[in-house]
Amino acid sequence: MARAERRPPLAPELPCIDVHVHLHPERLARAIERWFAETRWVTAHPFEPEAVAATLQERGVSRFCFFSYAHRPGMARELNRWLAATAARLPQAVALGTLHAGDADLDALAREALEDLGLAGFKLHLSVQRFHVDDPRLFPVYERLEATGRRLMLHVGTMPYRDAYTGVAGFRRLMRRFPRLRVCVAHMGCFESDAFLALTERFEHLYVDTTMALAPDAAPYVGAEPAALADATLLRYQDRILFGSDFPLIPYDYDEERRWAWDRGLPPEVRRKIFHDNAARFLGLPPAGGG
């Protein structure tokens, strides 16, 4: 976008951690890119894993968490192997695996992904995969995640689809059953951010990420005004908010996904938490040094 291109690049106080990056095998990446182009959502960013990693490094991102998703049963095993192999080539990357509630061998898939492949957890996109987050078929997977302390990234908010598979009600039922899950709710749970954020006061390992939820440039694409979330809310929940970008899927410059924090004048110590320290804690990474 022209407005974003005219603005100077950001210089964060310390290297940031991006918890929401998409990497896909080439054939799947091309299909996703075509789908977005058909919806007039043109990313203009490279999808190739090494190019994505290089771009993030140039923008001061020291570590990033990435994932793909199995949009139908039977895809997860090969995708997980690709994700693990890709992470092995990218030392700054942390990979989450995928699975589908309709997979016939969910427990074996989860065991292979977490134990054999060493993936850090799973990402589920309920709107794309078209199952409910509290589907009983997934309960053995959640039990395994709880027991091992691995992570779960969930697109369970209604932004931008507003479909029957998302919403805070099902997520609340999930957390009541599995209160020790280490979960990050993508997109700050929009369009129900207040309800998702309130749950962080009850569940000690629950976080939300900022992906396309706070950047003003995201508004035309998600059907809402992200900047409407109050500064007081960000300050109240500063220990449970993680920075995420959706890179390379975003249809604007990378810095527009984090410029809001400087435009709003958030204190440096709060920016440090959101852009680094909270994610390091969630992902189990060592803390950064000073500066």
Wavefront OBJ file of the C-alpha trace (Angstrom):
o trace
v 0.000 0.000 0.000
v 1.220 3.469 -0.823
v 0.749 4.801 2.703
v 2.808 2.011 4.225
v 5.575 2.395 1.628
v 6.049 6.067 2.516
v 6.569 5.402 6.207
v 10.102 4.751 7.515
v 11.020 1.244 8.730
v 10.708 0.476 12.401
v 13.710 -0.106 14.636
v 12.444 -2.222 17.562
v 14.308 -2.009 20.867
v 15.376 -5.653 20.593
v 14.886 -8.521 18.118
v 11.229 -9.502 18.084
v 9.570 -12.917 17.927
v 6.772 -13.497 15.430
v 4.457 -16.334 16.507
v 2.232 -16.405 13.404
v 3.959 -17.166 10.088
v 2.704 -19.391 7.272
v 4.989 -21.725 5.320
v 3.638 -24.377 2.969
v 4.974 -26.948 0.498
v 5.266 -25.361 -2.937
v 2.142 -26.908 -4.488
v -0.033 -25.938 -1.521
v 1.545 -22.477 -1.359
v 0.703 -21.832 -5.017
v -2.902 -22.938 -4.456
v -3.238 -20.645 -1.433
v -1.670 -17.762 -3.348
v -4.141 -18.264 -6.228
v -7.075 -18.366 -3.810
v -6.060 -15.081 -2.223
v -5.499 -13.490 -5.628
v -8.999 -14.511 -6.719
v -10.405 -12.749 -3.648
v -8.362 -9.612 -4.497
v -6.097 -10.202 -1.525
v -2.702 -9.836 -3.204
v 0.180 -10.482 -0.814
v 3.167 -9.359 -2.936
v 5.500 -11.197 -0.516
v 7.606 -14.298 -1.279
v 6.220 -17.647 -0.117
v 9.461 -19.667 -0.430
v 10.634 -20.634 3.096
v 14.204 -19.341 2.856
v 12.974 -16.052 1.385
v 10.421 -15.663 4.175
v 13.085 -16.337 6.811
v 15.469 -13.850 5.189
v 12.803 -11.143 5.025
v 11.933 -11.596 8.685
v 15.578 -11.473 9.690
v 16.006 -8.232 7.747
v 13.094 -6.799 9.764
v 14.713 -7.615 13.107
v 12.830 -10.858 13.792
v 15.122 -13.187 15.731
v 12.759 -16.193 15.945
v 9.450 -17.102 14.362
v 6.813 -19.779 14.735
v 5.368 -21.213 11.512
v 2.776 -23.732 10.407
v 0.626 -25.093 7.615
v -2.749 -26.825 7.829
v -4.418 -29.986 6.617
v -7.700 -28.789 5.138
v -8.909 -32.363 4.665
v -8.218 -35.749 6.288
v -5.190 -37.689 5.067
v -2.826 -34.745 4.509
v -1.311 -34.275 7.929
v 1.435 -36.910 7.996
v 3.263 -35.661 4.907
v 2.713 -32.038 5.872
v 4.201 -32.650 9.312
v 7.267 -34.276 7.813
v 7.697 -31.297 5.488
v 7.283 -28.868 8.393
v 9.925 -30.666 10.457
v 12.374 -30.814 7.549
v 11.836 -27.120 6.825
v 12.420 -26.162 10.458
v 15.673 -28.115 10.399
v 16.906 -25.847 7.569
v 15.864 -22.621 9.314
v 17.599 -22.268 12.693
v 15.445 -19.290 13.735
v 12.187 -21.179 13.117
v 9.870 -23.099 15.448
v 7.425 -25.396 13.645
v 3.932 -26.403 14.715
v 2.359 -29.465 13.153
v -1.096 -30.027 11.743
v -3.803 -32.656 11.913
v -7.472 -32.993 11.035
v -10.259 -34.201 13.305
v -11.294 -36.568 10.505
v -7.939 -38.375 10.381
v -8.365 -42.068 11.158
v -5.136 -42.357 13.183
v -5.095 -39.140 15.202
v -3.202 -40.512 18.180
v -0.473 -42.023 16.002
v -0.238 -38.781 14.008
v 0.125 -36.738 17.168
v 2.729 -39.074 18.634
v 4.813 -39.000 15.440
v 4.576 -35.217 15.142
v 5.534 -34.487 18.753
v 7.917 -37.325 19.588
v 9.513 -38.497 16.330
v 9.527 -35.198 14.435
v 9.989 -32.940 17.449
v 7.338 -30.419 16.437
v 6.459 -27.862 19.108
v 2.710 -28.470 19.017
v -0.169 -28.009 16.573
v -1.986 -25.271 14.694
v -5.702 -25.687 13.977
v -7.710 -23.369 11.735
v -11.296 -24.231 12.520
v -12.853 -22.250 9.671
v -10.599 -23.770 7.000
v -10.639 -27.288 8.424
v -14.355 -27.164 9.225
v -14.596 -28.889 12.583
v -15.283 -27.603 16.091
v -12.490 -26.939 18.553
v -14.194 -29.088 21.210
v -14.746 -32.039 18.859
v -14.367 -35.144 21.078
v -12.198 -36.805 18.409
v -9.484 -34.301 19.342
v -9.579 -34.970 23.098
v -6.702 -37.537 23.059
v -4.559 -34.973 21.224
v -5.351 -32.304 23.804
v -4.555 -34.761 26.591
v -1.164 -35.401 24.991
v -0.504 -31.668 24.638
v -1.397 -31.065 28.284
v 0.819 -33.890 29.448
v 3.843 -32.800 27.402
v 3.449 -29.027 27.718
v 3.423 -28.575 23.937
v 1.631 -25.646 22.312
v -1.655 -25.203 20.510
v -2.262 -22.311 18.108
v -5.953 -21.861 17.297
v -7.772 -19.777 14.723
v -10.991 -20.050 16.705
v -12.163 -16.438 16.565
v -14.838 -15.441 14.083
v -12.682 -13.006 12.062
v -13.190 -12.794 9.122
v -15.540 -15.707 8.388
v -18.245 -15.624 11.092
v -19.016 -19.310 10.591
v -20.427 -22.104 12.731
v -16.995 -23.587 13.546
v -15.604 -20.633 15.467
v -16.477 -18.533 18.490
v -15.654 -18.196 22.156
v -18.384 -20.550 23.394
v -16.760 -23.723 22.051
v -13.339 -22.533 23.114
v -14.580 -21.884 26.642
v -15.859 -25.467 26.818
v -12.463 -26.712 25.637
v -10.558 -24.790 28.292
v -12.869 -25.955 31.061
v -12.068 -29.544 30.094
v -8.335 -28.987 29.494
v -7.381 -26.047 31.750
v -3.620 -26.665 31.547
v -3.383 -26.402 27.763
v -0.733 -23.987 26.485
v -2.820 -22.112 23.929
v -2.461 -19.063 21.744
v -5.680 -17.747 20.190
v -4.823 -16.185 16.834
v -6.027 -12.719 15.792
v -6.791 -11.836 19.428
v -9.966 -13.874 19.045
v -11.621 -11.203 16.906
v -14.495 -10.481 16.725
v -14.865 -11.545 20.366
v -11.556 -10.214 21.697
v -12.879 -9.024 25.052
v -14.317 -12.450 25.855
v -11.150 -14.301 24.847
v -8.938 -11.882 26.760
v -11.076 -12.275 29.877
v -10.364 -16.012 29.791
v -6.634 -15.336 30.204
v -7.433 -14.339 33.782
v -8.683 -17.875 34.467
v -6.190 -20.009 32.529
v -2.510 -19.493 33.263
v -1.136 -20.714 29.918
v -3.575 -18.897 27.631
v -2.380 -16.153 25.263
v -3.647 -14.263 22.220
v -1.671 -12.979 19.248
v -2.010 -9.625 17.505
v -2.186 -10.924 13.928
v -4.293 -8.572 11.780
v -6.184 -7.511 14.920
v -4.497 -4.177 15.586
v -3.027 -2.994 12.281
v -5.179 -0.245 10.716
v -4.175 -1.465 7.248
v -5.889 -4.793 7.978
v -9.346 -3.264 8.350
v -10.444 -3.491 4.668
v -9.519 -7.183 4.574
v -11.017 -8.439 7.830
v -14.279 -6.515 7.837
v -13.697 -4.559 11.027
v -11.632 -1.749 12.479
v -8.776 -3.442 14.374
v -7.610 -0.224 16.035
v -10.896 -0.054 17.972
v -9.383 -2.205 20.735
v -8.637 0.209 23.587
v -5.135 1.001 24.810
v -6.325 0.280 28.344
v -7.190 -3.264 27.262
v -3.710 -3.807 25.838
v -2.139 -2.551 29.050
v -4.388 -4.714 31.213
v -3.470 -7.889 29.317
v 0.110 -6.971 28.421
v 1.473 -10.238 29.837
v -0.760 -12.423 27.632
v -0.394 -10.743 24.226
v 2.037 -12.066 21.600
v 3.068 -10.434 18.352
v 2.004 -12.229 15.174
v 1.992 -11.060 11.557
v 0.384 -13.658 9.219
v 3.441 -13.154 6.992
v 3.687 -13.691 4.053
v -0.098 -13.614 3.589
v -0.525 -9.960 4.566
v -1.442 -7.611 1.671
v 0.706 -4.730 2.984
v 4.203 -4.075 4.316
v 5.421 -6.185 7.247
v 6.028 -3.212 9.524
v 2.349 -2.252 9.364
v 1.629 -5.317 11.501
v 3.591 -3.813 14.395
v 3.627 -0.056 13.858
v 0.412 0.335 15.891
v 2.372 -0.159 19.127
v 4.542 2.879 18.432
v 1.672 4.941 17.006
v -0.301 4.277 20.198
v 2.675 5.225 22.343
v 2.795 2.008 24.348
v 5.593 2.122 26.944
v 8.846 0.413 25.894
v 8.509 -2.200 28.629
v 5.063 -3.161 27.317
v 6.340 -3.348 23.739
v 9.155 -5.605 24.935
v 6.649 -8.010 26.461
v 4.373 -8.100 23.423
v 7.091 -8.303 20.795
v 9.506 -10.599 22.579
v 9.289 -11.719 26.183
v 5.775 -13.179 26.212
v 6.469 -15.225 23.080
v 9.777 -16.474 24.473
v 7.895 -17.712 27.544
v 5.110 -19.302 25.483
v 7.516 -21.049 23.107
v 10.025 -21.997 25.785
v 12.848 -19.929 24.277
v 15.684 -18.382 26.299
v 15.195 -14.737 27.330
v 16.928 -12.009 25.356
v 19.776 -9.981 26.709
v 19.516 -6.344 27.546
v 18.772 -3.541 25.099
l 1 2 3 4 5 6 7 8 9 10 11 12 13 14 15 16 17 18 19 20 21 22 23 24 25 26 27 28 29 30 31 32 33 34 35 36 37 38 39 40 41 42 43 44 45 46 47 48 49 50 51 52 53 54 55 56 57 58 59 60 61 62 63 64 65 66 67 68 69 70 71 72 73 74 75 76 77 78 79 80 81 82 83 84 85 86 87 88 89 90 91 92 93 94 95 96 97 98 99 100 101 102 103 104 105 106 107 108 109 110 111 112 113 114 115 116 117 118 119 120 121 122 123 124 125 126 127 128 129 130 131 132 133 134 135 136 137 138 139 140 141 142 143 144 145 146 147 148 149 150 151 152 153 154 155 156 157 158 159 160 161 162 163 164 165 166 167 168 169 170 171 172 173 174 175 176 177 178 179 180 181 182 183 184 185 186 187 188 189 190 191 192 193 194 195 196 197 198 199 200 201 202 203 204 205 206 207 208 209 210 211 212 213 214 215 216 217 218 219 220 221 222 223 224 225 226 227 228 229 230 231 232 233 234 235 236 237 238 239 240 241 242 243 244 245 246 247 248 249 250 251 252 253 254 255 256 257 258 259 260 261 262 263 264 265 266 267 268 269 270 271 272 273 274 275 276 277 278 279 280 281 282 283 284 285 286 287 288 289 290 291
